[in-house]
Each structure stands twice: as C-alpha cells, then as structure tokens.
Amino acid sequence: MKKFNNFVFPFNTIFCGLAIPAIIFIVFVLKWLPCPMCLLQQFFIFVIMLLSLFCWIKKTPQYLIILTHMLMIITILSGVYVAADQVHQQYFSTVAPATTPLDNTTCLEVTNPFLIKTTQEITGTVKSCSEINVNETISGLSLAVYSLGFFIFLLALNLIAFFINLFKRK
C-alpha cells in the first residue's frame, strides 16, 4: 500500500500534464471555444497539476503533504461539481432554452461577471454552458462528460491515497 501512495502525486502530475496539451489541441486546433464552466474545469486541472508537482518534487514534511492533499481533494471536488453541473444542464435540464439569443457577452447559466469577462477576453465570445454543439462531441458525448469522468477518477485515486497516507502505521 505504501508504494501506491508514493505514486499518486507523480500520476496526478502526469495525468493532468497530458490533459493540458489535449485542452490546447481542442481549443487552438479544433477551434472548440470553451464556455465559462469549461474554463473553470481547465483551471482546476492546472491547479491539481501544480499541487501534485509541489508534493512530488519537494521533500515536504508529512503534515504539509496531508494539508496539500486535502487542498487538492477540495479542488478535485470543485471540478466534479462544475463538470456535473454542466452535464446536468446539457443532458437533464428541463428548463426551456432562452427565447432571446446570446449577445456574445453573457451566459444564461453563469452569472459571475468576473468569469464571464475572463471567458470573453480569452475566447472572444461567451458560449452558453448548457448547449451542446453536435460538431463538438466525441462519440456523441460532450467534453463535460469526459471532464466529469476525469475528475471522478482523480477523486477516487486521491481519496484512496489520502486515507492510506493519513492512517498508515508508523
């Protein structure tokens, strides 16, 4: 079990490190512009990678590793929440679509002005978080579904490693 715990931070770093080029490919090559919720999920992936890199490279005391791992689990849970909310809006929401078209400066699902302004500055437009463009799916599923699976997998892996680390015998 100790060996499993030793590999969780390198695995997180490599797994998130592979996700970032995939995100760059999707945004810049395929031209699939992210919505505000997508940008949040991408930010969480970057934070998880940085926290994992910190715990992997540095020789840190045990209490700091536990504290950083707790922060990482909170970040992963935030990613699960945002991705699950977006999946729910895309596939299970019963709210009728808006009768007025988006004016490329608002998202009906996200009301945080900072997030909307940041999305507009990065992508030039603000897409609705609940709409699924048929051309922007992989095997019929939106990227939010894959993101939710990514975060759930990371959550399970990190919770197991966290509890092994927390309750390991000395």
Buried (B, 14 or more C-beta within 10 A) or exposed (E): EEEEBEEBBBBBBBBBEEBEEEBEEBBEEEEBBBBBBBBBBBBBBBBBBEBBBBBBEEEBEEEEBBEBBEEBBEBBBBBBBBBBBBBEBBEEEEEEEEEEEBEEEBBBBBEEEEBBEBBBEBBEEBBBBBBBEEEBBEEEBBBBBBBBEBBBEBBEBBBBBBEBBEEEEE
